[in-house]
Amino acid sequence: MIVVHIFCYFFEIWLDLLVRFLYIVAIGDPQHTPSVHPLGPRQRSPAAPQAGSLAGRSFFGARECGERQMNIFVLDREIERCARYHCDRHVSKMILESVQLLCTALNKKGFSTPYRSTHVKHPCVLWVEESHDNFLWLAQLARALNAEYRYRYRKDRDHASIAVLDRICDHHYEAAGLTEFAQAMPDQYKVPGDPVTAYRSYYLGEKLAFAQWTRRRAPDWWPRHAA
């Protein structure tokens, strides 16, 4: 178990560096948002599958540790509290990922966005596509995470991805209410119909080695000895 946690810890560090590198390549100057895709023309993705419950879909196969490429950590249904429960590493990282998910869903629906599509069949992308209400929920979470980012790191500017978010929020598509959240995690953590319990269990099982909260108290569901 110790070896697994050590491996997951270093995998998290590697993935965090990779995300930062890809972000720099895709965006360049954080204060400038390009009007065209910097990595080349956007490739049109296949049509989105019909809406349906995503909680039980498996995307990651046998991978059981390390970051899940993309995710939406539903640590609470109340958005501001959900953002506060994100650990330091995710407060910054998930702003970019959230906006990437939103852009990918819009790209698949034929809109033009500053970010190229990524992980087009990921359960979280499919969830965003299901309903414009899902899009709005994730957009609000990204803004709440940005507020946390500025508070925890004493930043006087927004995260660079917020400029992209501002550019895509005028796009609209069919709204079908807030649908059941995707649970993008190993099966051992999934709880049908209860994404909050599932994601908290996932955090406890996979993020214990590095999770910390700067200028915030650890969530009340987090082990005291690990805070």
C-alpha positions, 0 to 999 in steps of 0.5 A: 500500500505504501508503494502504491501511494508513493507511486501515485504521489510521483505520478500526480507530480508528473501529471501536474507538470505535463498539464502546465506544459500543455497549458503553456503550449496551448495559451502562450502569454497568459494575458493574451487569448488567441483567436485561433487554435494555437495548435492548428485547426480544430478537428471536428469530433464525431457527433455526441452520443445521446444523453443518458446516465453516465455514472456507471460508464467506465472510461479508465479501464484497469487504471487504479491510481494516479490522476484521471486525465480529466475530472469534475470533483463533485465534493459537495453539491453546493458550488462554493463549498465544493470549490473550498473542498478542493485541495491546493493542487486541484484549485488551480489545475481544475480551473483549466480542466473545467474550461477545457471540458466546457470548450470540448463540449461546445466544439462537439456541438459545432461552436467555435472556442479558443481551446481545442477539443480533448478527451472527446469521449470522456464521461465528464465531457459527455455529461457537459453535453447532456444539458446546458444546465450541466454546462452552467454548473461547471462554469460556476464551479470554475469561477468558484475555484478561481475565487479560491485560487486568488484567495489561497495564493493571494493573487490579484489577477484571475487564472488565465482560463477565466478569460476563455470562460468569459468568451464561451459563456454566451453559447447556448444549447438544449437545457434538460435540467441538471443531470446525474453527475459522471463518476470518473473514478475506479469502480471501487469508489463509485456510489450509484446516485451519490457522487458526493460520497463517491468523490470524497471516497476517491479523494480519501483513497487517492489524494491523501498523500499530497492533499493540503489546504492553504489558508483553509481548514481541511474539510470536516470529512478529511482525517484529522491526522492527515490535515 
